[in-house]
Amino acid sequence: SVVIDKENLTRKEREKILRKIPSHYWKVAIIWELSDDELLHRGCSQSQIEEKDVKYERPDTDENFDELVYIFS
């Protein structure tokens, strides 16, 4: 098993990582979606949240993930 822990990745950044993983590996993206209120509560600044809203690209199966798991909180 390989775990890659990253925040607010773009599709292009994930592509660089996924290219290094053999195609026969089962690739699961675990996406933990936090509300803006929860991010503020955890210490993020309003500017970081605004940057996330502009930069973040939600993963999808077109990126060669075999499974997407969403955690909403």
N, C-alpha and C positions, 0 to 999 in steps of 0.2 A: 504494500500500500504506500502511496505517496500523498501527502497533504500539502497543499500550497495555500497559505493563508495570506490573503491580500485584501486591501480595502479599495473601494471605489474604482475598480479597474475599468478600462475601456475595452472594447472588443479587440482593438489592435494590440493592447498589452497582453490580453489573454491568449491571443493567437501565438505570440512569441513563446509563451509557456507551454501551450498545448502541442506545438510542433516538436517539443523535446520528449513528449510522451509517446511510446509506441502505440500504433493503431489498434493492436489487440488488447490493450488495457481498457477496462470499463471506466469511463470518465463521468464522474458525478459532480455537478456544481451545486453546492449548498449555499443558498442565497438567504441571508438573514436581513429582512427588511425591517428597519426601525423607523418609527414615526419621528417627525421633527421634534416633537415634545420630548420623546425618549432620548434623542441625541443631545438635546439641550441639557436634560437631566444628567446625562453621562459626561458632561463637560465640553461638548463641542460648542464652538462659537457660532453665532448667526452667519458669519461670513463663510465658515467651513460648510455649513448646511447649504448655503446658496451656491457654493462651488460644486457641491455634490449634485445639486439639482441640474446644473449645467453640464458637468463632466460625466456623471455616471451613466453607463449603458448596461441595462439589465441583460444578463446572459440569456441565450436561447439555443435551441437544438441545432440551428444552422452553423453553430461554431464547433461541431463535432463532439458535443456533450451527449452521452448516452442517456443521461437522466438529469432532471432539474428538480431540486427539492427546495421549497420555499418555507421559510419560518417568518411569520409575521408577528411583530410585537410592538 
